[in-house]
Structure formats: structure tokens, C-alpha cells
């Protein structure tokens, strides 16, 4: 789990997204994004899918 959440944060940084911006794009509250990155709880399957679509798809900002 740790590697997955570390990768999530890295991909967020690479796309130039703040937690708030990622929350808006995924419809996941910012506090949940924070909890996921801090490994306070695992993502649901729905959250995992939304994060994957934004962080691995074309919906996020292109890396600078």
C-alpha cells in the first residue's frame, strides 16, 4: 500500500496538481486525498478508479 500511495503523490506532483485540484477532478474530498497520501486509510475501488483516470489519463495537467 505504501508504494501505491507514494506513487499517487508523485504522479500528482508531476501533473502539477494540488490536493484541492485533484479533489475537484476526482470528486474525492481533499481531506480524503490527504488521508490516502498519509496512508490513514485505503482507497475504495471507486476512489482508486477516479484517481487512476486523472493521474494516468489525459484529464490531469500535463507535466511541466
PDB file as gemmi writes it, atoms N, CA and C in Angstrom:
CRYST1    1.000    1.000    1.000  90.00  90.00  90.00 P 1                      
ATOM      1  N   UNK A   1       0.823  -1.195   0.000  1.00  0.00           N  
ATOM      2  CA  UNK A   1       0.000   0.000   0.000  1.00  0.00           C  
ATOM      3  C   UNK A   1       0.864   1.254   0.000  1.00  0.00           C  
ATOM      4  N   UNK A   2       1.934   1.273   0.761  1.00  0.00           N  
ATOM      5  CA  UNK A   2       2.779   2.464   0.865  1.00  0.00           C  
ATOM      6  C   UNK A   2       3.293   2.907  -0.501  1.00  0.00           C  
ATOM      7  N   UNK A   3       3.771   1.975  -1.282  1.00  0.00           N  
ATOM      8  CA  UNK A   3       4.308   2.312  -2.594  1.00  0.00           C  
ATOM      9  C   UNK A   3       3.218   2.912  -3.485  1.00  0.00           C  
ATOM     10  N   UNK A   4       2.026   2.359  -3.417  1.00  0.00           N  
ATOM     11  CA  UNK A   4       0.930   2.856  -4.245  1.00  0.00           C  
ATOM     12  C   UNK A   4       0.609   4.306  -3.897  1.00  0.00           C  
ATOM     13  N   UNK A   5       0.500   4.621  -2.606  1.00  0.00           N  
ATOM     14  CA  UNK A   5       0.162   5.979  -2.201  1.00  0.00           C  
ATOM     15  C   UNK A   5       1.323   6.943  -2.475  1.00  0.00           C  
ATOM     16  N   UNK A   6       2.562   6.469  -2.333  1.00  0.00           N  
ATOM     17  CA  UNK A   6       3.715   7.301  -2.665  1.00  0.00           C  
ATOM     18  C   UNK A   6       3.698   7.615  -4.160  1.00  0.00           C  
ATOM     19  N   UNK A   7       3.362   6.638  -4.960  1.00  0.00           N  
ATOM     20  CA  UNK A   7       3.266   6.854  -6.405  1.00  0.00           C  
ATOM     21  C   UNK A   7       2.136   7.820  -6.733  1.00  0.00           C  
ATOM     22  N   UNK A   8       1.034   7.727  -6.002  1.00  0.00           N  
ATOM     23  CA  UNK A   8      -0.083   8.640  -6.221  1.00  0.00           C  
ATOM     24  C   UNK A   8       0.362  10.078  -5.989  1.00  0.00           C  
ATOM     25  N   UNK A   9       1.056  10.302  -4.912  1.00  0.00           N  
ATOM     26  CA  UNK A   9       1.527  11.658  -4.594  1.00  0.00           C  
ATOM     27  C   UNK A   9       2.529  12.138  -5.644  1.00  0.00           C  
ATOM     28  N   UNK A  10       3.441  11.274  -6.046  1.00  0.00           N  
ATOM     29  CA  UNK A  10       4.428  11.628  -7.067  1.00  0.00           C  
ATOM     30  C   UNK A  10       3.734  11.997  -8.386  1.00  0.00           C  
ATOM     31  N   UNK A  11       2.760  11.194  -8.806  1.00  0.00           N  
ATOM     32  CA  UNK A  11       2.047  11.497 -10.042  1.00  0.00           C  
ATOM     33  C   UNK A  11       1.284  12.811  -9.924  1.00  0.00           C  
ATOM     34  N   UNK A  12       0.733  13.070  -8.740  1.00  0.00           N  
ATOM     35  CA  UNK A  12       0.036  14.341  -8.528  1.00  0.00           C  
ATOM     36  C   UNK A  12       1.011  15.498  -8.705  1.00  0.00           C  
ATOM     37  N   UNK A  13       2.192  15.381  -8.099  1.00  0.00           N  
ATOM     38  CA  UNK A  13       3.218  16.427  -8.239  1.00  0.00           C  
ATOM     39  C   UNK A  13       3.646  16.571  -9.692  1.00  0.00           C  
ATOM     40  N   UNK A  14       3.849  15.463 -10.382  1.00  0.00           N  
ATOM     41  CA  UNK A  14       4.289  15.501 -11.782  1.00  0.00           C  
ATOM     42  C   UNK A  14       3.273  16.205 -12.671  1.00  0.00           C  
ATOM     43  N   UNK A  15       2.020  16.077 -12.340  1.00  0.00           N  
ATOM     44  CA  UNK A  15       0.961  16.744 -13.110  1.00  0.00           C  
ATOM     45  C   UNK A  15       0.727  18.173 -12.641  1.00  0.00           C  
ATOM     46  N   UNK A  16       1.448  18.594 -11.614  1.00  0.00           N  
ATOM     47  CA  UNK A  16       1.320  19.960 -11.124  1.00  0.00           C  
ATOM     48  C   UNK A  16       0.007  20.227 -10.411  1.00  0.00           C  
ATOM     49  N   UNK A  17      -0.559  19.191  -9.802  1.00  0.00           N  
ATOM     50  CA  UNK A  17      -1.844  19.326  -9.132  1.00  0.00           C  
ATOM     51  C   UNK A  17      -1.685  19.447  -7.619  1.00  0.00           C  
ATOM     52  N   UNK A  18      -2.445  20.343  -7.042  1.00  0.00           N  
ATOM     53  CA  UNK A  18      -2.533  20.404  -5.581  1.00  0.00           C  
ATOM     54  C   UNK A  18      -3.543  19.343  -5.141  1.00  0.00           C  
ATOM     55  N   UNK A  19      -3.607  19.091  -3.852  1.00  0.00           N  
ATOM     56  CA  UNK A  19      -4.615  18.165  -3.349  1.00  0.00           C  
ATOM     57  C   UNK A  19      -6.013  18.683  -3.658  1.00  0.00           C  
ATOM     58  N   UNK A  20      -6.207  19.974  -3.562  1.00  0.00           N  
ATOM     59  CA  UNK A  20      -7.520  20.570  -3.851  1.00  0.00           C  
ATOM     60  C   UNK A  20      -7.895  20.374  -5.316  1.00  0.00           C  
ATOM     61  N   UNK A  21      -6.946  20.595  -6.217  1.00  0.00           N  
ATOM     62  CA  UNK A  21      -7.218  20.409  -7.642  1.00  0.00           C  
ATOM     63  C   UNK A  21      -7.530  18.948  -7.954  1.00  0.00           C  
ATOM     64  N   UNK A  22      -6.770  18.035  -7.348  1.00  0.00           N  
ATOM     65  CA  UNK A  22      -7.022  16.607  -7.548  1.00  0.00           C  
ATOM     66  C   UNK A  22      -8.395  16.234  -6.995  1.00  0.00           C  
ATOM     67  N   UNK A  23      -8.741  16.795  -5.854  1.00  0.00           N  
ATOM     68  CA  UNK A  23     -10.053  16.537  -5.250  1.00  0.00           C  
ATOM     69  C   UNK A  23     -11.170  16.985  -6.202  1.00  0.00           C  
ATOM     70  N   UNK A  24     -11.014  18.154  -6.802  1.00  0.00           N  
ATOM     71  CA  UNK A  24     -12.029  18.667  -7.729  1.00  0.00           C  
ATOM     72  C   UNK A  24     -12.152  17.778  -8.965  1.00  0.00           C  
ATOM     73  N   UNK A  25     -11.033  17.312  -9.488  1.00  0.00           N  
ATOM     74  CA  UNK A  25     -11.049  16.484 -10.698  1.00  0.00           C  
ATOM     75  C   UNK A  25     -11.590  15.076 -10.447  1.00  0.00           C  
ATOM     76  N   UNK A  26     -11.408  14.557  -9.230  1.00  0.00           N  
ATOM     77  CA  UNK A  26     -11.821  13.188  -8.923  1.00  0.00           C  
ATOM     78  C   UNK A  26     -13.132  13.111  -8.160  1.00  0.00           C  
ATOM     79  N   UNK A  27     -13.612  14.259  -7.700  1.00  0.00           N  
ATOM     80  CA  UNK A  27     -14.814  14.304  -6.856  1.00  0.00           C  
ATOM     81  C   UNK A  27     -14.597  13.542  -5.546  1.00  0.00           C  
ATOM     82  N   UNK A  28     -13.352  13.556  -5.072  1.00  0.00           N  
ATOM     83  CA  UNK A  28     -12.986  12.984  -3.768  1.00  0.00           C  
ATOM     84  C   UNK A  28     -12.614  14.168  -2.882  1.00  0.00           C  
ATOM     85  N   UNK A  29     -13.208  14.292  -1.699  1.00  0.00           N  
ATOM     86  CA  UNK A  29     -12.878  15.434  -0.837  1.00  0.00           C  
ATOM     87  C   UNK A  29     -11.370  15.536  -0.558  1.00  0.00           C  
ATOM     88  N   UNK A  30     -10.888  16.770  -0.438  1.00  0.00           N  
ATOM     89  CA  UNK A  30      -9.460  16.998  -0.219  1.00  0.00           C  
ATOM     90  C   UNK A  30      -8.960  16.279   1.015  1.00  0.00           C  
ATOM     91  N   UNK A  31      -9.762  16.243   2.072  1.00  0.00           N  
ATOM     92  CA  UNK A  31      -9.307  15.575   3.304  1.00  0.00           C  
ATOM     93  C   UNK A  31      -9.100  14.084   3.079  1.00  0.00           C  
ATOM     94  N   UNK A  32      -9.863  13.491   2.152  1.00  0.00           N  
ATOM     95  CA  UNK A  32      -9.666  12.076   1.836  1.00  0.00           C  
ATOM     96  C   UNK A  32      -8.392  11.879   1.014  1.00  0.00           C  
ATOM     97  N   UNK A  33      -8.109  12.821   0.102  1.00  0.00           N  
ATOM     98  CA  UNK A  33      -6.854  12.768  -0.665  1.00  0.00           C  
ATOM     99  C   UNK A  33      -5.680  12.786   0.319  1.00  0.00           C  
ATOM    100  N   UNK A  34      -5.750  13.679   1.291  1.00  0.00           N  
ATOM    101  CA  UNK A  34      -4.701  13.776   2.305  1.00  0.00           C  
ATOM    102  C   UNK A  34      -4.579  12.470   3.083  1.00  0.00           C  
ATOM    103  N   UNK A  35      -5.706  11.932   3.530  1.00  0.00           N  
ATOM    104  CA  UNK A  35      -5.688  10.666   4.276  1.00  0.00           C  
ATOM    105  C   UNK A  35      -5.073   9.545   3.442  1.00  0.00           C  
ATOM    106  N   UNK A  36      -5.399   9.508   2.158  1.00  0.00           N  
ATOM    107  CA  UNK A  36      -4.841   8.472   1.284  1.00  0.00           C  
ATOM    108  C   UNK A  36      -3.333   8.618   1.162  1.00  0.00           C  
ATOM    109  N   UNK A  37      -2.873   9.839   0.962  1.00  0.00           N  
ATOM    110  CA  UNK A  37      -1.432  10.071   0.822  1.00  0.00           C  
ATOM    111  C   UNK A  37      -0.686   9.777   2.122  1.00  0.00           C  
ATOM    112  N   UNK A  38      -1.331  10.000   3.243  1.00  0.00           N  
ATOM    113  CA  UNK A  38      -0.715   9.725   4.548  1.00  0.00           C  
ATOM    114  C   UNK A  38      -0.964   8.294   5.015  1.00  0.00           C  
ATOM    115  N   UNK A  39      -1.640   7.518   4.155  1.00  0.00           N  
ATOM    116  CA  UNK A  39      -1.935   6.108   4.434  1.00  0.00           C  
ATOM    117  C   UNK A  39      -2.768   5.915   5.690  1.00  0.00           C  
ATOM    118  N   UNK A  40      -3.675   6.838   5.934  1.00  0.00           N  
ATOM    119  CA  UNK A  40      -4.572   6.705   7.083  1.00  0.00           C  
ATOM    120  C   UNK A  40      -5.709   5.738   6.787  1.00  0.00           C  
ATOM    121  N   UNK A  41      -5.963   5.516   5.492  1.00  0.00           N  
ATOM    122  CA  UNK A  41      -6.998   4.569   5.083  1.00  0.00           C  
ATOM    123  C   UNK A  41      -6.746   4.161   3.637  1.00  0.00           C  
ATOM    124  N   UNK A  42      -7.213   2.980   3.263  1.00  0.00           N  
ATOM    125  CA  UNK A  42      -7.042   2.557   1.872  1.00  0.00           C  
ATOM    126  C   UNK A  42      -8.125   3.186   0.991  1.00  0.00           C  
ATOM    127  N   UNK A  43      -7.840   3.346  -0.303  1.00  0.00           N  
ATOM    128  CA  UNK A  43      -8.850   3.892  -1.206  1.00  0.00           C  
ATOM    129  C   UNK A  43      -9.927   2.852  -1.508  1.00  0.00           C  
ATOM    130  N   UNK A  44     -11.140   3.320  -1.712  1.00  0.00           N  
ATOM    131  CA  UNK A  44     -12.190   2.423  -2.187  1.00  0.00           C  
ATOM    132  C   UNK A  44     -11.919   2.132  -3.655  1.00  0.00           C  
ATOM    133  N   UNK A  45     -12.606   1.168  -4.202  1.00  0.00           N  
ATOM    134  CA  UNK A  45     -12.425   0.850  -5.620  1.00  0.00           C  
ATOM    135  C   UNK A  45     -12.849   2.043  -6.484  1.00  0.00           C  
ATOM    136  N   UNK A  46     -13.904   2.736  -6.095  1.00  0.00           N  
ATOM    137  CA  UNK A  46     -14.367   3.913  -6.833  1.00  0.00           C  
ATOM    138  C   UNK A  46     -13.320   5.019  -6.794  1.00  0.00           C  
ATOM    139  N   UNK A  47     -12.737   5.251  -5.616  1.00  0.00           N  
ATOM    140  CA  UNK A  47     -11.682   6.275  -5.491  1.00  0.00           C  
ATOM    141  C   UNK A  47     -10.457   5.890  -6.307  1.00  0.00           C  
ATOM    142  N   UNK A  48     -10.091   4.623  -6.234  1.00  0.00           N  
ATOM    143  CA  UNK A  48      -8.931   4.139  -6.983  1.00  0.00           C  
ATOM    144  C   UNK A  48      -9.128   4.381  -8.487  1.00  0.00           C  
ATOM    145  N   UNK A  49     -10.330   4.105  -8.991  1.00  0.00           N  
ATOM    146  CA  UNK A  49     -10.620   4.287 -10.412  1.00  0.00           C  
ATOM    147  C   UNK A  49     -10.555   5.772 -10.790  1.00  0.00           C  
ATOM    148  N   UNK A  50     -11.153   6.636  -9.975  1.00  0.00           N  
ATOM    149  CA  UNK A  50     -11.141   8.076 -10.262  1.00  0.00           C  
ATOM    150  C   UNK A  50      -9.718   8.620 -10.251  1.00  0.00           C  
ATOM    151  N   UNK A  51      -8.927   8.201  -9.280  1.00  0.00           N  
ATOM    152  CA  UNK A  51      -7.535   8.653  -9.198  1.00  0.00           C  
ATOM    153  C   UNK A  51      -6.739   8.176 -10.408  1.00  0.00           C  
ATOM    154  N   UNK A  52      -6.948   6.939 -10.789  1.00  0.00           N  
ATOM    155  CA  UNK A  52      -6.237   6.379 -11.939  1.00  0.00           C  
ATOM    156  C   UNK A  52      -6.584   7.153 -13.210  1.00  0.00           C  
ATOM    157  N   UNK A  53      -7.876   7.469 -13.390  1.00  0.00           N  
ATOM    158  CA  UNK A  53      -8.302   8.195 -14.599  1.00  0.00           C  
ATOM    159  C   UNK A  53      -7.631   9.566 -14.704  1.00  0.00           C  
ATOM    160  N   UNK A  54      -7.515  10.257 -13.573  1.00  0.00           N  
ATOM    161  CA  UNK A  54      -6.927  11.603 -13.593  1.00  0.00           C  
ATOM    162  C   UNK A  54      -5.405  11.542 -13.648  1.00  0.00           C  
ATOM    163  N   UNK A  55      -4.801  10.694 -12.829  1.00  0.00           N  
ATOM    164  CA  UNK A  55      -3.347  10.670 -12.713  1.00  0.00           C  
ATOM    165  C   UNK A  55      -2.643   9.905 -13.829  1.00  0.00           C  
ATOM    166  N   UNK A  56      -3.358   8.996 -14.477  1.00  0.00           N  
ATOM    167  CA  UNK A  56      -2.723   8.218 -15.541  1.00  0.00           C  
ATOM    168  C   UNK A  56      -3.332   8.509 -16.901  1.00  0.00           C  
ATOM    169  N   UNK A  57      -4.434   9.248 -16.929  1.00  0.00           N  
ATOM    170  CA  UNK A  57      -5.098   9.564 -18.187  1.00  0.00           C  
ATOM    171  C   UNK A  57      -4.741  10.942 -18.683  1.00  0.00           C  
ATOM    172  N   UNK A  58      -5.582  11.451 -19.564  1.00  0.00           N  
ATOM    173  CA  UNK A  58      -5.351  12.769 -20.155  1.00  0.00           C  
ATOM    174  C   UNK A  58      -6.136  13.873 -19.456  1.00  0.00           C  
ATOM    175  N   UNK A  59      -6.796  13.541 -18.316  1.00  0.00           N  
ATOM    176  CA  UNK A  59      -7.636  14.521 -17.637  1.00  0.00           C  
ATOM    177  C   UNK A  59      -6.852  15.482 -16.752  1.00  0.00           C  
ATOM    178  N   UNK A  60      -5.652  15.102 -16.359  1.00  0.00           N  
ATOM    179  CA  UNK A  60      -4.859  15.970 -15.496  1.00  0.00           C  
ATOM    180  C   UNK A  60      -4.016  16.929 -16.315  1.00  0.00           C  
ATOM    181  N   UNK A  61      -3.385  17.858 -15.658  1.00  0.00           N  
ATOM    182  CA  UNK A  61      -2.473  18.781 -16.337  1.00  0.00           C  
ATOM    183  C   UNK A  61      -1.251  18.002 -16.825  1.00  0.00           C  
ATOM    184  N   UNK A  62      -0.742  18.375 -17.938  1.00  0.00           N  
ATOM    185  CA  UNK A  62       0.483  17.763 -18.443  1.00  0.00           C  
ATOM    186  C   UNK A  62       1.651  18.163 -17.568  1.00  0.00           C  
ATOM    187  N   UNK A  63       2.584  17.252 -17.425  1.00  0.00           N  
ATOM    188  CA  UNK A  63       3.780  17.546 -16.618  1.00  0.00           C  
ATOM    189  C   UNK A  63       4.556  18.671 -17.272  1.00  0.00           C  
ATOM    190  N   UNK A  64       5.084  19.540 -16.455  1.00  0.00           N  
ATOM    191  CA  UNK A  64       5.820  20.694 -16.980  1.00  0.00           C  
ATOM    192  C   UNK A  64       7.227  20.315 -17.376  1.00  0.00           C  
TER     193      UNK A  64                                                      
END                                                                             
